[in-house]
Amino acid sequence: MPSNRIIDDHIELENIGSNTHAQIDTHITAHPNGTAAGQLFFWDGAALVHAETSELFWDDTNKRLGVGTSNPLYPLELHDGSNSLTFNPAANNISAGAGSDFSLSVNSQNVFRGLDGWINTWSDSESTTYFQTGRSSGSTAFSSFQGNKYKRLAFLVNSANGHGLLVTDNTTGNASLNGYFEIRQASGLRTDFLVDYDGSVGIATTSLTKILGIGGLEARNVGMERGTASNTAGFDLTINAGGATSAATDKDGGTLLLQSGVATGDGGSEIELQTVLESQGAGTADRALATRVKVDKTGALLIGDGGVTDYAEFASDGELTLHGDARVKREVWLNVAGLTAPGAKPATLVQHGIDVAWQFANAIEVNQESITGKIKVPLDMDRSVVPMGYISWSADGVSPGDCKWQAEYVWCSENEDTTASAQETITGVDTASSTSNGMIVSEITGVDAPSSTDECLSFRITRLSADASDTISDTVELIGVFLRYTSNKLGLSI
């Protein structure tokens, strides 16, 4: 039979039929009545009281719990003033309300935070060092912050400040991007690398006018780095223009242009090619590069040492000039037939072996004999280099000794007086060969270089047989004379 009893501070009822027990608190008479649907009761330490539905609400129909709201729209919805947080297991979603700041912390340190459409993820213990990503006002971004400034990385999409990827050391504020990809240094003030919105690439510049532009603030060096494999020669670098379309008929390839910098006013610019010469001595020491080809500001092409000492110069009009050791010596030879005897005291034309020679007697001073001649200035003569005169002669060996020669000359330009006196007189002494009739070539030094307008060299050669320096007591025979000069070109340009 049913048994009802009072035990300590509660009443126990037993329903034998349903095998059900109920325990009723002795303070049940003290609990208040509910005032609204959805109210929940809680123990305040002294009595059982109900919560206000605006503070704690249970929607028994939809099985929703609201804290700070009487109209929960999700299984769990929390409100604190204007901030809200909802849990929706059906959508696997936890959501903060608009304008709310949502964060996760470990040991009081933020590791994840959402604010105004942005999400920040902290990478260390600094409160201002974090990664940020989000979307606001049509812009999506991913960025790295340090000290509330862009640090290392920022990724913006459809932003008012441009869209792209920014890598920077430190830029205050939401700095505008200059392209799809940008690297900045010097506290974000200097762009070191840029891919702009036209697909052009800039190095140390944001003002691009070329598909690949390099900043013009200072001299730059663009090139292939040295090899890293042990004891290995350098590798080739090929630069080429575009080729014609594959299988196209009779189509040219693109032209490879090498351009120097733009100049203004009377300025110019140059192009240089530098190489290292081989055979400078074995070893491991680096060899210096030097200019071997140069196109200078006059348009001349210089090949050799680039215009320093030894080089060939192709002027802009195509004329070739040789400089330094690159130049060659040439000679203009006048044999006996090219020489004439003057009207007074001439040398004598005599048979000499199978040819003829001009014979000079051992005469007294008033009868010293001479010959004369003319040489046209060669077209390829370098007029800045003094030429040398030479006299080829012999003695019969009967009375060996020294012969003294005198050369008088004058350079003559067009429209100048052809009867003018000599502009200079030069003398020289040379010793006869020990071989009878052996040929001697005597050098006449001190000849002036012709002017830029001189066309002809006139000369007279006299044996100073009466001079004490001339010790040959017999005749001497002059075989020919020649002028040796420095050539500055291969010929006259046409």
Secondary structure, 3 states (H helix, E strand, C coil): CCCCEEECCEEEEEECCCCEEEEEECCHHHCCCCCCCCCCEEECCCCEEECCCCCEEEECCCCEEEECCCCCCCCEEEEECCEEEEEEHHHCEEEECCCCEEEEEECCEEEEEEECCEEEEECCCCCCEEEEEEEECCEEEEEEEECCEEEEEEEEECCCCCCEEEEECCECCCCCCCEEEEEEECCCCEEEEEEECCCCEEECCCCCCCCEEECCCCCCCCCCCCCCCCCCCCCCCCCCCCCCCCCCCCCCCCCCCCCCCCCCCCCCCCEEEEECCCCCCCCCCCCCCEEEEEECCCCCEEEECCCCCCEEEECCCCCEEEEHHHCEEEEEEEEHHHCECCCCCECEEEEECCEEEEEECCCCHHHCCEEEEEEECCCCECCCCCCEEEEEEEECCCCCCEEEEEEEEEEEECCCCCCCCCCEEEEEEEECCCCCCCCEEEEECCCCCCCCCEEEEEEEEEECCCCCCCCCCCCEEEEEEEEEEEECCCCCCC
